[in-house]
Every structure is written in structure tokens, then in C-alpha cells.
Amino acid sequence: MRARRRERGAAALEMLGVAPLIVFAALVALQFGVAGWTVVSTAEAAKNAARAASLGQDPRAAADGALPGAMDATTVVGGRTDDGYRYSVTVPVPTVLPFSVGSVTRTVDMPDIR
């Protein structure tokens, strides 16, 4: 009976030692998901900016409107090319970890549709 109690205490200590690693691994996995979401959202924002420019609308407003509430474009740059419009959008990756993980830039070419 005593051996069981000692083993139960040892298991609790082992779990206490492993729990921070499990939490950290879960946060890293979540951060990878957020980074992927940022890549997809930034590409959509660049596409909307180029489309808006080709229609004579404000590309910055279109890019900001395409991004989810947790994301803001730091730069929206571009303009006319020979056969359309090219726009690049840069968005910082939202973080769930205590350090910055960088930003994402996507560039899109849109033919002139006017």
C-alpha cells in the first residue's frame, strides 16, 4: 500500500515537470497556425488592393478591409505596371508567444480590367 502512495506522488511530480513542456508545445503549434492564417490573409489583402487599384478605388482601404480585426497592414505599396497593377502588402504576424515572430509580405499582379 505504501509503495502505491509513493508512486502516486512520483507520478504527480513527473506530471508537474512535463506540464510546462506540453503547454509550450501547444503554444508553438498555435503560433504556427496563426502564422499560416496571416499568410493567407495577407495574400487576400494584396489581391484586394490590386483589384481596387485596377477599378480606380483606394488600395489601402481595400487591403485593410480584407484583413481580420486582429491584423493591420503596416505597408501597402504598389502601382501601375505595363499591363495592370502590382501591390505588396506587409502584415506583422500576431503572436501568442512572448516574442515577435516577424511579418509576412505578399505581392499580387492584377491585370487592368477597365
N, C-alpha and C positions, 0 to 999 in steps of 0.2 A: 504494500500500500504506500509506503514512504517513497519507494522508487518512482511510482507514478506521479506523486506530487512534485518531486524534484524534476522529473521530465517535463511536466506541465510548465513549471517555472522556466526551464531551459527553452522550451518552445516559445514561450512569451518573449523572452529576451532575444531569441533569434528573429522573431517577427518584428520586434522593435528595431532591430538592426537593419532589417531588409526593407521595412516600410518606406523610409526616405528614398531608397533607390527606386522603388516601384512608383512613387509619386513623381520623382524626377523623370523617369522613363515616360510616364503618361503625359507630363507637360511637354517633353520633347516631341512626342507623337502629335500632340495638339498643335504645337508650333509648326510642324511640317504641314499639317492640314491648313492652318491659317496662311502659310506662305503660298501654298497651292491656290487657295482662294484668291489671294492677292494677285497672282499671275493671271488668272482667268479674268478677274475684274479689271485689271489694268489693260489687258488686251481689248476688252469690250469698250472701255473708256476711250482708248486710242481710235478704235473703229468709229465710235460715235463722234469724236472730234473731227476726224477726217470727213465723215459724211456731212456733218453740219457745215464745215467749210465749203464743201462742194455744192451745198444748197444755199450758200450765202448767209448762213447763221453763225452765231458765236460758238467757236470750237471749245473755248474754256468752259462755258456753261454746259455744253453737251457732255464734256468729259466729266465734270463734277456731278452732273445729273445721273450719269451711268454708274457711278461708284456707290457702294453701300455706305450707310451712315458712319461706319467705323473707319472709313478710309477717305483721305483727302489727297488730291493730286498736288505735288509740290511744283512740278513743271508741266506745262502743255506747250510744246513748241512745234512749229511746222509752217507749212505754207504751200504755195503753188509749185508744182513740178511741170515738166513738159506736157504730160498727158493727164494730169489730175492734181491730187493733193497728197502730201505726206505729213503725218503728225506723229509725234512721240509724246508719250505720257509717262511720267515717273511718279510712283507712289511708294511711300515708306511702308514696310511690312509691319502691321500691328504685332505687338509682342505680348506673349504670356509669360515669358521668361524675364529675369531681372537685367537683361542686357539687350542692346539693339542688334537686330539681325540683318539690317541693310534695307535696300529698296529695290523695286522692280521697275524696269523701263521696257516699254513695248512700243514698236513703231508699226504704223499701218499705212499702206498706199491705197488711195481711193480714186478711181477714175472720175473725171469730170462728168457729172450726169445732167448738167443743164443743157 
